[in-house]
Amino acid sequence: MALARAVLPLIGVTTPETVGYRPSESDIAAARLVLEPWRMLTSPCFYGVDRVPRDRPVMLVGNHTLMGLLHVPLMLLGLHDRT
């Protein structure tokens, strides 16, 4: 269940158990383990992370639905690691 709680919100899936859920370090580690092969294949780069506000909510809007499903988990994990 910890793995599902960590990964499902990263891809935008919410359940009653995940609404308002803040992942623990073990959840983040589980998500990192699952996403590592995809990260190695795509080698994502992050630009402008220093401009993401840390003191208020942020809405991230994308334009490509299929790529969003594939890239959003890596983007959110990367933002977690860099902020």
Long-range contacts (C-beta under 8 A, 24 or more apart in sequence): 2-26, 2-27, 2-30, 3-27, 3-30, 3-31, 3-34, 6-30, 6-31, 7-31, 7-34, 7-35, 7-73, 10-35, 10-72, 10-73, 10-76, 10-77, 11-69, 11-72, 11-73, 12-68, 12-72, 28-77, 28-80, 31-73, 31-77, 32-77, 35-73, 35-74, 35-77, 38-70, 38-73, 38-74, 39-74, 39-77, 42-71, 42-74, 44-71, 44-74, 44-75, 44-78, 46-78, 46-79, 46-82, 49-78, 49-79, 49-82, 49-83, 52-79, 52-83, 54-83
